[in-house]
Amino acid sequence: MNEQPFNPLHGVTLKTIVTELEAHFGFSELGGIINIRCFTHDPSIKSSLKFLRKTPWAREKVEALYIKNQHLFSDK
């Protein structure tokens, strides 16, 4: 039974979310959209994942941006 049939993030890893957002927007633009240090100061996928896994409020903002722009990534 599918426990989360209407969750748009079901089956999408945080690494996929950050990688696709960075590929589309770049860290510079991401830092402008969501002002968090992991995007504005010496950014990398690895450091961003480490920060976002420990910081629920920041992760929620990143996930919301991904959902809002999910149509950009649906071709994959």
Long-range contacts (C-beta under 8 A, 24 or more apart in sequence): 8-67, 8-70, 9-63, 9-66, 9-67, 12-66, 14-49, 14-52, 14-53, 14-59, 14-62, 15-45, 15-49, 17-62, 17-63, 17-66, 18-45, 18-48, 18-49, 18-52, 18-62, 19-45, 20-66, 20-72, 20-73, 20-76, 21-62, 21-65, 21-66, 21-69, 22-48, 24-69, 24-72, 24-73, 33-65, 34-58, 34-61, 34-62, 34-65, 36-61
